[in-house]
Amino acid sequence: MKKTLFLSAFAAAFAVTGTAFAHHPLGGANPDTLLNGLISGLAHPIIGVDHLAFVIAVGLAAAFTPKRFLSPLVFIAATVAGCALLLAGVTLPLAEIVITGSVVALGAMVLSGRRFPTSGFIALFAVAGLFHGGAYGASIIGAEATILAAYLIGFAAIQYAIALGAMWMTRTVWRAADPSAIAPRLTGALVAGIGFAFMVENIEGLLFA
């Protein structure tokens, strides 16, 4: 019952936040205070459905790695680096395609129920993090340094909290001791499906723009 309720709530959360995809939590304006910078950083990984799906999948995947509390930090550090790259004027190519592709890939890995080498997850977390971080950085261009710092702290903290929450759900509520457990695999399927839907939308946008 707990599994079904969680998965239903998970799907409903995505449906609700879907309308906010790519919207700025401050109505499109750059944050102009430390508090607004922090709020914006906290909100961005949640209102972006593909980003949220990936962070949840990071927690699901990390739950079965030897250093499960450290693995998500690789992704988070990479998002900070990706944001810094964008602010330095470096634009990563086909960012939205890579972002949604990473959601599909990680969701499919969780869905498979297989044990992958931790290095495989780390590599995916690092590469995907650069692109996810670049997308986060687009909303903070032009902000003052202290506001930017608050933004980075906010989005790093919320991503780690989400990943830990998914990990806690996996290990404590579902009591999944192995990646072959059904609940994390079903959630992986949902994540992969979300990523695929957004990837198709992005490809159509490129082809028919």
NORSUL-V855110 format. One record per helix or strand of 3 or more residues. SS is the DSSP state (h for helix, s for strand). FROM is the first residue (numbers start at 1). LEN is the number of residues. If there is no record, write none. Layout:
{{SS & FROM & LEN} {SS & FROM & LEN}}
//
This chain:
{{h & 2 & 17} {h & 34 & 14} {h & 49 & 14} {h & 68 & 20} {h & 95 & 18} {h & 118 & 20} {h & 145 & 29} {h & 182 & 27}}
//
